């Protein structure tokens, strides 16, 4: 467990050093989810998601002829702006730009050069 803590600490430090001065003021977050190259791909994922995330990912990736356009995983990231909202018949999702700075692998969190990607957050809608 100590190795994971040390690796995570080094990862966070390296990630913070590698981002721009403006982004450095923002907090590194960790999360598991769906990550796509473009907001349009995230919209397609939401439209094709009917309870099976892998099937929706495969549908999007096949449509754009890129096996890694959308992936599921756990990453370290810095949150960027909300860029759009995607809706299904009963739910809404914010499409958010994020900057990945680390990726969870079988051997632990590995830092990566900051890269823009897009993900979703479920919108909590309450009836009147």
Phi, psi and omega in degrees: 000326179297323180298318179297316179298317179294315179299316180296318179298314178296319179299312180297317179299312180297320180296318181294325179289334188270355181261165182294162182301320180294315181289335182300334180287345181270158184272140173281129179246163177236139180196155175251141179174202180256133181228128183234161181289330185222158175298325179298320178295322177296318177300318178296321177301310181301316181296329183263356182277118178229042179103345181240096184298319181297320178296318179294319177300312181298323179296314179297312182298322178293320181296324181262002178055044178216110185293351179237019178299316174236136179221160172251141179181185177241128184224163166261136186208162171247127184289135175252201184281157169285132184248341182191175173232134176245143183232146167250186181295336184229002181217159175232148181226136170278135171265122187239133172280135176228159179243106181290131177238355179200153180229132177282123177243180179298336181259006178121186181285130179243132177288150176225157174299135181308129182224132178287137175211177183229145179218183181233152171231132179292136177270128177277103179257134181242137179287157181277000000 
